[in-house]
């Protein structure tokens, strides 16, 4: 049994102000703040820089991360780190920002091409100290040991994973999620919800991940509708952020499952946001996954709502999607019926998460799920 977590983890309203103290604890003095244009536009990097300056720490901002980032973003970030002789990295943003910061931090000390690190445990040396500050609730990237990056030529998603990808510290401040639009809030939180569900059903689940998943599932299911009803409700945002943090800790150590294998090609081909792509296929996939671990599936149905058995799990997930106004129909999101076979073939390549699922998924099974949610 293995459980990896950042050595320092802060949670709660106002914890952004503690970032300078965490950097001092890490023994660094000159961080590069990595972010994206959207986060930069709401002024969070400037606010953080001011806090760092008041603590006597020099810093700079690089906002070159784009959604669904590729090797070129990681290389550009590494170049910025080396050119400025920065001794640490602060990732301020969502999953894409954090993933780019993770790989750039290890590239800065390990050298070589990013493609040589695609896979598991190929990074051999510690990267620059990395502190993650998520601006959304749900990605789980702030506590995980992996990053997802698009390969330069094929544009397929690849994973870099291992001990040295775990951030040294994470600061989760629910108050800074208030600027996130409702749709992105929902999509990201549903990603966290699915992380917890898949971690609980995973072959690699263990008592630690089970404990976090059991707390995450009801917390997210109850808090997300409250946040969407009133985005200024900080208590609801705190409940949602904590639930998503629990989910991230569960997923980071038990890994995801077939829902992610089905979701990745939808993002890659159609640009459907990652959390939404997973949500669209989740219920149909769980109808097939649940019988593989029937007692756990029944428990999840109870944790989400009023279910009692295996068959209730998919129903409870659909009820949650309805409550947050998401329709699980692929055709509504531009997916072409003729593309379904090639999407299923693409999903077969995500072997680690498919093999972590308690039932066997052949290409035909993946195709049947896509067909079930297409129309």
Backbone torsions as a table, in degrees:
resi	resn	phi	psi	omega
1	UNK	NA	132.2	-178.7
2	UNK	-129.6	139.3	178.0
3	UNK	-139.9	111.5	-178.4
4	UNK	-104.8	132.1	176.8
5	UNK	-144.0	157.0	172.5
6	UNK	-59.7	149.8	-177.7
7	UNK	-71.7	-22.8	175.2
8	UNK	-130.0	130.2	-180.0
9	UNK	-137.7	115.9	178.5
10	UNK	-111.4	139.7	179.0
11	UNK	-139.3	139.2	172.2
12	UNK	137.3	163.1	178.6
13	UNK	-60.4	135.2	176.5
14	UNK	83.6	1.6	-177.1
15	UNK	-70.5	-13.8	176.3
16	UNK	-57.0	-32.0	-179.2
17	UNK	-67.0	-15.6	-178.1
18	UNK	-88.3	-2.7	-178.7
19	UNK	-56.7	-45.5	178.7
20	UNK	-57.3	-41.0	-179.9
21	UNK	-65.0	-37.1	178.2
22	UNK	-66.0	-40.6	178.0
23	UNK	-62.9	-40.5	176.1
24	UNK	-61.5	-41.4	177.3
25	UNK	-60.0	-36.1	179.2
26	UNK	-78.7	-11.0	177.9
27	UNK	77.5	31.2	-179.7
28	UNK	-117.8	160.8	-173.2
29	UNK	-132.7	-16.5	-173.4
30	UNK	-138.3	82.3	-178.2
31	UNK	-87.5	151.7	168.4
32	UNK	-100.9	124.7	176.8
33	UNK	-86.9	115.5	-179.5
34	UNK	-100.3	128.9	-176.6
35	UNK	-153.7	-166.4	177.4
36	UNK	-129.0	168.6	-176.3
37	UNK	-60.1	-33.7	-179.8
38	UNK	-64.9	-45.0	178.1
39	UNK	-68.0	-39.1	179.0
40	UNK	-61.7	-35.9	-176.1
41	UNK	-65.8	-26.9	-179.7
42	UNK	-91.6	2.2	171.5
43	UNK	87.0	6.7	-178.4
44	UNK	-65.0	-43.2	178.4
45	UNK	-59.7	-41.1	179.0
46	UNK	-62.8	-41.0	178.6
47	UNK	-62.0	-42.2	179.3
48	UNK	-68.3	-41.8	178.2
49	UNK	-58.7	-41.5	179.1
50	UNK	-62.0	-41.5	178.6
51	UNK	-63.8	-39.5	178.6
52	UNK	-67.2	-42.3	-179.6
53	UNK	-62.7	-38.2	178.8
54	UNK	-65.2	-23.7	177.4
55	UNK	-93.3	4.8	178.1
56	UNK	81.4	21.4	-178.5
57	UNK	-109.1	125.0	176.4
58	UNK	-78.3	147.3	179.1
59	UNK	-156.1	166.5	173.8
60	UNK	-141.9	164.7	-178.4
61	UNK	-117.6	133.9	171.7
62	UNK	-124.0	116.2	-174.7
63	UNK	-112.8	40.1	-174.7
64	UNK	-91.3	10.4	-179.3
65	UNK	-83.5	136.8	176.1
66	UNK	-115.9	161.5	177.4
67	UNK	-57.9	145.5	178.5
68	UNK	53.0	59.1	-168.9
69	UNK	-70.6	157.6	179.7
70	UNK	-116.7	-176.9	179.7
71	UNK	-54.1	-35.8	-176.8
72	UNK	-62.7	-32.4	178.7
73	UNK	-71.0	-41.3	178.7
74	UNK	-65.3	-41.5	179.0
75	UNK	-64.4	-41.1	179.3
76	UNK	-65.0	-38.3	179.2
77	UNK	-67.8	-42.4	175.7
78	UNK	-58.8	-43.6	179.2
79	UNK	-59.0	-40.2	178.5
80	UNK	-64.8	-42.1	179.6
81	UNK	-61.5	-45.5	-176.5
82	UNK	-72.3	-39.7	-178.1
83	UNK	-64.5	-35.0	-179.0
84	UNK	-94.7	2.0	-179.3
85	UNK	50.8	45.6	178.2
86	UNK	-76.4	146.2	-177.4
87	UNK	-103.3	3.6	-178.5
88	UNK	-166.8	171.1	-176.8
89	UNK	-134.3	135.7	169.6
90	UNK	-113.5	119.0	176.9
91	UNK	-94.2	111.4	-177.6
92	UNK	-116.1	97.7	-177.3
93	UNK	163.9	-159.7	178.8
94	UNK	-90.1	-162.4	-175.3
95	UNK	-60.0	-38.2	-179.4
96	UNK	-63.6	-45.1	178.7
97	UNK	-61.6	-46.1	-177.0
98	UNK	-65.8	-39.4	179.5
99	UNK	-64.1	-43.5	178.1
100	UNK	-62.7	-44.1	-179.6
101	UNK	-62.5	-39.4	179.4
102	UNK	-59.8	-52.0	-175.4
103	UNK	-71.7	-34.1	177.5
104	UNK	-64.4	-38.3	-179.9
105	UNK	-63.2	-38.5	179.4
106	UNK	-81.5	-31.7	176.5
107	UNK	-64.3	-33.3	-178.1
108	UNK	-64.2	-26.6	-179.0
109	UNK	-109.4	-23.1	-178.1
110	UNK	-94.9	-25.9	-179.9
111	UNK	73.5	179.5	176.8
112	UNK	82.7	-177.5	-179.2
113	UNK	-86.2	143.3	-179.7
114	UNK	-58.2	-36.5	-177.6
115	UNK	-57.9	-27.0	-179.3
116	UNK	-72.0	-9.8	180.0
117	UNK	-107.3	2.0	177.3
118	UNK	-62.0	130.0	-178.6
119	UNK	122.6	-154.2	-173.2
120	UNK	-117.4	131.3	174.0
121	UNK	57.0	40.3	176.4
122	UNK	-98.9	-11.8	175.9
123	UNK	-82.3	125.4	-169.9
124	UNK	-102.1	-17.0	-177.3
125	UNK	-131.9	153.6	177.7
126	UNK	-59.9	138.3	175.7
127	UNK	-85.0	-175.9	172.8
128	UNK	-61.5	145.3	178.3
129	UNK	-54.4	130.0	-177.0
130	UNK	-119.0	128.3	174.4
131	UNK	-115.3	126.2	-178.7
132	UNK	-104.7	136.7	177.2
133	UNK	-130.4	91.8	-177.1
134	UNK	-70.5	138.3	177.0
135	UNK	-102.3	0.9	175.2
136	UNK	-131.7	163.9	178.3
137	UNK	-110.4	117.8	173.6
138	UNK	139.1	-28.0	-174.1
139	UNK	-67.4	-33.8	-177.7
140	UNK	76.8	-4.5	-176.7
141	UNK	-62.3	-26.2	-175.5
142	UNK	-65.6	-17.1	-178.7
143	UNK	-125.3	1.0	-172.2
144	UNK	-91.7	168.4	-178.5
145	UNK	-105.6	24.0	179.4
146	UNK	-144.3	163.6	176.4
147	UNK	-139.3	144.3	179.5
148	UNK	-110.8	123.3	-175.6
149	UNK	-135.6	142.7	176.6
150	UNK	-77.0	134.1	175.6
151	UNK	-68.2	145.3	-169.2
152	UNK	-63.2	-42.4	-172.6
153	UNK	-92.1	-54.4	-175.6
154	UNK	-78.4	-20.5	-176.8
155	UNK	66.0	18.2	174.6
156	UNK	-81.3	150.4	178.4
157	UNK	-73.6	133.4	176.4
158	UNK	-125.6	157.2	-178.8
159	UNK	-115.4	135.9	168.1
160	UNK	-112.6	122.0	-171.9
161	UNK	-141.7	147.8	176.7
162	UNK	154.7	174.6	-176.0
163	UNK	-53.8	-40.8	-174.0
164	UNK	-77.0	-2.1	174.7
165	UNK	-89.4	-12.7	179.1
166	UNK	-68.3	124.0	178.4
167	UNK	-58.5	148.8	177.6
168	UNK	-71.9	-30.0	-179.3
169	UNK	-151.3	153.3	175.8
170	UNK	-137.3	135.8	177.6
171	UNK	-122.3	112.4	-176.7
172	UNK	-109.6	108.9	-177.8
173	UNK	-116.7	103.6	-177.0
174	UNK	-58.6	-26.2	-176.3
175	UNK	-63.4	-28.1	-176.4
176	UNK	-83.2	-1.1	177.0
177	UNK	-86.5	-3.1	-174.2
178	UNK	-64.8	-25.1	-177.6
179	UNK	-82.3	-4.4	-177.3
180	UNK	-76.6	130.0	179.0
181	UNK	-60.6	154.5	-177.5
182	UNK	-56.2	-41.6	-178.0
183	UNK	-63.5	-45.2	179.6
184	UNK	-67.3	-35.1	175.6
185	UNK	-59.1	-47.4	-178.3
186	UNK	-65.1	-47.7	-176.9
187	UNK	-62.2	-43.2	-178.1
188	UNK	-69.0	-42.6	-179.8
189	UNK	-65.2	-36.6	177.0
190	UNK	-66.2	-32.7	173.4
191	UNK	-59.9	-45.7	177.2
192	UNK	-61.9	-42.2	178.3
193	UNK	-58.1	-46.0	-179.6
194	UNK	-68.2	-33.8	174.2
195	UNK	-55.8	-46.2	-178.0
196	UNK	-66.6	-43.6	179.8
197	UNK	-61.4	-47.4	-178.3
198	UNK	-68.3	-37.2	178.2
199	UNK	-63.0	-37.0	-179.3
200	UNK	-70.0	-32.1	179.8
201	UNK	-90.6	-7.3	-170.5
202	UNK	-68.1	151.4	173.0
203	UNK	-63.3	-30.7	-177.3
204	UNK	-90.9	12.0	178.6
205	UNK	-63.4	152.4	177.0
206	UNK	-146.2	172.9	-176.2
207	UNK	-56.1	-33.8	179.0
208	UNK	-68.7	-48.7	-179.0
209	UNK	-66.4	-34.4	177.8
210	UNK	-61.1	-42.1	-178.4
211	UNK	-62.2	-44.2	-179.9
212	UNK	-69.5	-39.0	179.7
213	UNK	-64.4	-40.1	179.9
214	UNK	-63.8	-31.2	176.7
215	UNK	-80.3	-35.0	-174.2
216	UNK	-69.3	-45.7	-171.2
217	UNK	-58.9	-54.9	179.8
218	UNK	-68.2	-32.7	-179.5
219	UNK	-61.7	-47.2	-179.1
220	UNK	-69.1	-44.2	-177.6
221	UNK	-60.1	-32.5	-178.7
222	UNK	-89.0	-35.1	-174.8
223	UNK	-80.9	-34.5	-174.4
224	UNK	-59.7	-47.9	177.4
225	UNK	-60.2	-33.6	178.4
226	UNK	-66.7	-41.9	179.2
227	UNK	-65.1	-40.9	-179.2
228	UNK	-69.4	-28.7	177.8
229	UNK	-74.4	-31.5	-178.8
230	UNK	-150.0	95.0	-176.3
231	UNK	-64.1	-17.8	179.8
232	UNK	-89.6	0.0	-179.5
233	UNK	-76.2	96.4	-175.3
234	UNK	-68.7	-30.5	177.1
235	UNK	-64.2	-42.7	177.6
236	UNK	-64.9	-41.5	178.7
237	UNK	-64.4	-38.0	177.9
238	UNK	-64.7	-42.5	177.8
239	UNK	-62.3	-41.7	-179.9
240	UNK	-67.2	-44.3	-179.9
241	UNK	-61.8	-41.1	179.9
242	UNK	-67.4	-41.6	176.7
243	UNK	-60.7	-42.1	179.4
244	UNK	-68.9	-32.8	175.4
245	UNK	-64.9	-44.8	175.5
246	UNK	-56.9	-44.8	-179.4
247	UNK	-61.6	-41.3	179.1
248	UNK	-62.8	-40.4	178.7
249	UNK	-66.3	-35.8	177.6
250	UNK	-68.1	-50.5	-177.9
251	UNK	-64.9	-38.6	-177.2
252	UNK	-60.7	-23.2	-175.3
253	UNK	-114.9	-16.5	175.2
254	UNK	-108.4	-15.4	-177.7
255	UNK	72.3	168.6	-178.2
256	UNK	-90.1	-167.5	-176.3
257	UNK	-141.2	-153.7	-171.7
258	UNK	-63.8	-25.9	178.3
259	UNK	-59.8	-40.9	177.8
260	UNK	-67.7	-37.7	177.8
261	UNK	-60.5	-37.2	178.3
262	UNK	-74.9	-32.5	-176.9
263	UNK	-75.7	-37.7	-175.7
264	UNK	-55.3	-47.5	-179.6
265	UNK	-64.3	-29.4	177.8
266	UNK	-66.1	-38.1	176.2
267	UNK	-70.2	-45.1	-176.7
268	UNK	-63.7	-41.0	-174.8
269	UNK	-90.6	-37.4	-173.6
270	UNK	-111.4	-5.0	-179.9
271	UNK	71.4	17.8	176.9
272	UNK	-68.8	125.9	-178.4
273	UNK	-51.1	143.0	-170.6
274	UNK	-52.8	-50.6	-178.0
275	UNK	-63.4	-40.0	178.1
276	UNK	-65.8	-43.5	179.4
277	UNK	-57.3	-43.9	178.1
278	UNK	-63.6	-42.7	-178.4
279	UNK	-62.3	-36.8	-177.1
280	UNK	-62.7	-33.6	-176.3
281	UNK	-102.5	-4.4	-168.9
282	UNK	-60.9	-52.3	-173.8
283	UNK	-63.0	-46.2	180.0
284	UNK	-62.5	-38.7	177.9
285	UNK	-66.8	-40.0	-177.7
286	UNK	-68.1	-25.0	174.3
287	UNK	-59.7	-30.6	179.9
288	UNK	-94.2	-29.8	-178.0
289	UNK	-78.3	-39.3	-174.8
290	UNK	-50.5	-47.1	-179.5
291	UNK	-60.4	-18.0	177.9
292	UNK	-71.1	-26.8	176.0
293	UNK	-140.7	71.8	-169.0
294	UNK	-60.2	-38.9	-179.3
295	UNK	-66.4	-39.4	179.0
296	UNK	-70.7	-38.5	177.9
297	UNK	-62.0	-41.9	178.3
298	UNK	-64.8	-39.6	178.5
299	UNK	-64.3	-40.6	177.4
300	UNK	-61.5	-40.8	178.5
301	UNK	-60.3	-37.3	177.5
302	UNK	-70.9	-39.1	-179.0
303	UNK	-66.4	-34.0	-179.0
304	UNK	-76.1	-44.9	-174.4
305	UNK	-156.6	-113.6	-173.7
306	UNK	-118.3	16.8	-177.6
307	UNK	-72.2	160.7	-179.9
308	UNK	-130.0	-16.9	-175.0
309	UNK	-139.6	-179.6	-177.5
310	UNK	-57.7	-44.2	-176.1
311	UNK	-66.6	-17.8	-177.3
312	UNK	-80.3	-17.9	-174.8
313	UNK	-60.6	-51.9	-179.1
314	UNK	-61.8	-38.5	178.7
315	UNK	-61.8	-44.0	-179.8
316	UNK	-64.9	-36.3	177.6
317	UNK	-65.9	-42.9	178.0
318	UNK	-63.4	-36.5	177.8
319	UNK	-62.9	-40.6	177.9
320	UNK	-65.0	-43.5	179.0
321	UNK	-61.3	-40.8	177.8
322	UNK	-62.9	-40.3	-178.5
323	UNK	-63.3	-28.6	179.6
324	UNK	-105.8	16.9	171.2
325	UNK	62.3	45.2	174.1
326	UNK	-119.6	125.6	179.5
327	UNK	-99.5	124.1	-176.7
328	UNK	-85.8	71.0	178.9
329	UNK	-133.8	111.2	-174.7
330	UNK	-63.1	-33.9	-177.9
331	UNK	-63.2	-24.0	178.5
332	UNK	-73.1	-13.2	-176.9
333	UNK	-112.7	20.6	173.0
334	UNK	88.0	4.8	-179.7
335	UNK	-73.9	131.0	-179.7
336	UNK	-89.8	136.8	-177.8
337	UNK	-60.1	-36.5	-179.1
338	UNK	-65.9	-18.7	-179.0
339	UNK	-84.7	-11.4	-173.0
340	UNK	-58.1	-43.6	178.0
341	UNK	-59.8	-40.9	-179.6
342	UNK	-71.4	-31.2	174.6
343	UNK	-64.3	-42.1	179.1
344	UNK	-63.7	-40.3	178.2
345	UNK	-63.9	-40.2	179.0
346	UNK	-64.3	-36.9	-178.9
347	UNK	-65.8	-27.1	-179.5
348	UNK	-66.3	-17.4	-176.5
349	UNK	-79.7	-10.7	179.9
350	UNK	-90.9	66.6	-171.8
351	UNK	-62.9	-43.0	-176.6
352	UNK	-56.5	-41.7	-179.3
353	UNK	-78.9	-32.8	176.1
354	UNK	-64.8	-41.1	-179.6
355	UNK	-73.2	-15.2	177.6
356	UNK	-86.6	-5.1	-178.7
357	UNK	-87.1	139.3	-173.1
358	UNK	-73.6	-0.5	173.1
359	UNK	-129.3	154.2	-178.9
360	UNK	-80.1	130.4	177.3
361	UNK	-114.4	109.7	171.0
362	UNK	-86.1	170.4	-178.8
363	UNK	-58.0	-37.8	179.9
364	UNK	-64.1	-35.0	178.6
365	UNK	-67.7	-41.5	178.7
366	UNK	-64.0	-40.9	178.4
367	UNK	-63.2	-40.2	-179.1
368	UNK	-63.7	-33.0	177.4
369	UNK	-69.4	-45.7	176.5
370	UNK	-57.6	-43.4	180.0
371	UNK	-64.2	-38.0	-177.8
372	UNK	-63.7	-32.3	-178.0
373	UNK	-105.1	4.6	-179.6
374	UNK	-69.7	-49.5	-176.7
375	UNK	-123.0	NA	NA
